[in-house]
Amino acid sequence: MYHEVTKHSQHRYARSLGYMDWDTQPNPFREYIGAKKILLPLALDNPTPPYNMLSTKLPAAPLLKESISQLLQFSMAIAAYKSANGNSWAVRCNASSGNLHPTESYLILPPLLEEQNNRSSVLHYAPKNHELEELVSFETDFWQELPENSFLIALSSISWREVWKYGERAFRYVNLDVGHAWQSFLISAKLLGWELTRLDTIHSNDINTLLGLNQEKRFHEKELGDMLLVVSAQNVQSSLSIDRLLEALPLTYNGVANKLSPSMYDWEIIPSIEDATSTEQIAQPKDFYTHYSSTSQRASKNVILNRRSIHVMDKIRSHITKEEFFTLLKSVSGSLDGKENSAHLVLMVQRVEEFNEGIYIFVRNKRDRIALQESMHRGFLWKECELKNLYLLEEREIQIASQAISCSQAIASDGAFSLGMLCNFAPQINEYGAHRYKELFWECGAVGQQLYLDATSMGLSGTGIGCFLDDMFHSMLGIKDNTFQSLYHFTVGRGYVDSRIQTQEPYEERE
Ligand SMILES: Cc1cc2nc3c(=O)[nH]c(=O)nc-3n(C[C@H](O)[C@H](O)[C@H](O)COP(=O)(O)O)c2cc1C
């Protein structure tokens, strides 16, 4: 129901205010007033391995304030300040729809930092100053259940930040953004030799309790827990119970959340879908294959900090080589989090050497291969290409369709290719419950963040496309039911650098 109602079509876009109400624009920086602040040392000068070393297991860094700082610096922190025409704004390592940043991140740390006074704590990460805010401290023996030097990351969302601009479709963007943040953490942890395990049998209410988000009096705008991740030098059971941690928590926390907007307006469908999907997560089958294939020698931190969305593609220069195309696909071929993939990439190829213009599909889970073929036009070729699991479906002129499907955005048609992430949809939600709806967006967001990074590592540009005409894309493929649905689009090419926009280093004011 939510999904159908929030589709964009040629005749009707999903309901939103339809204009930008600047008076109520939400503050993108959450702060807990009254909470103890722990300033983190900047890690921007820390050396990081070349990007192509992501494919190897790096030695684990010790768990220290400096390494925690680096983890956050290259995942959720401000990457640069931009300014033009008297306006300035911050951009971050993690991409976010409309740069509105609904995703908040928290650390649950064992006694580690001097400021924790030998107690465990729940801390909010405040990217504005690159600091932690201690919300609560407590004693617990929970850490005995994990390998030494492990800790937790929790992600949550303030949907109002996206609702403000996108109205009813905002819940989709919120969850795509969670996926972007998750993959940002995964890559930053990898640079420190740390593994990230997403707990997959946890209830959203338990994350809310852990973060204090159910203490409604401390919040003006609703914030809801999404994801809990264990950071460790080793692999951890994804079914880990956090009951012992929950038992140790005090009832009230420190700090009151800052008010983000002077007023808000409601879209009833948003709390309804939030409630409907705030159920228990059900463990999914594992798929241990991951593959990072970029050969880029650029320092990983430079790739992460220089990843930017582009506003205009240079179609004359947007051609890419077959090798670049394959590297991008391989970078997201395996499971990005150890769970089975659900999203397949339907590629609208426009400017890739040795590839004729047309529609291709990159199948990311062989389980779905036959079902995909049965759901699509009978006339599709399914001709195997040189890269495993890549098939040509139809040779045709595709630029006009690519742009029309992407809400008429030329960044889709002027690049090397654009793509739609076609997910195994109704079967997954039927099998794993309503929460899976969010998880499908998380997977797509994570794929998007990885594509951004790999494109950047090769000197290319990528941009996420949340604005697309759902059923125009489905009907191009012959899809008539909900077995497969496209949840996120993406474009890759070469962007124009807008010389009117000035760039400033992050956190200069702290030096
Ligand atoms: C889920 C998602 C959807 C997006 N949709 C669009 C889009 O439809 N059109 C567009 O030009 N940019 C889109 N973007 C790009 C954002 O506007 C961009 O990430 C944001 O302005 C921050 O800039 P940065 O990516 O350079 O950090 C999207 C990004 C995300 C993460």
The ligand as an ORCA input file, in Angstrom:
! r2SCAN-3c Opt
* xyz 0 1
  C      18.913      8.247     -1.755
  C      19.427      9.365     -2.603
  C      18.661      9.871     -3.635
  C      19.152     10.905     -4.431
  N      18.410     11.353     -5.504
  C      18.904     12.311     -6.311
  C      18.189     12.704     -7.472
  O      17.113     12.184     -7.790
  N      18.759     13.683     -8.255
  C      19.958     14.267     -7.946
  O      20.421     15.146     -8.700
  N      20.657     13.894     -6.854
  C      20.168     12.922     -6.036
  N      20.887     12.498     -4.955
  C      22.184     13.143     -4.623
  C      22.059     14.043     -3.394
  O      21.380     15.225     -3.729
  C      23.454     14.314     -2.816
  O      23.926     13.112     -2.260
  C      23.434     15.398     -1.762
  O      23.146     16.643     -2.300
  C      24.767     15.452     -1.025
  O      25.833     15.704     -1.916
  P      27.067     14.726     -2.000
  O      26.561     13.399     -2.528
  O      28.031     15.388     -2.922
  O      27.597     14.543     -0.598
  C      20.425     11.465     -4.159
  C      21.199     10.954     -3.124
  C      20.711      9.911     -2.355
  C      21.578      9.357     -1.258
*
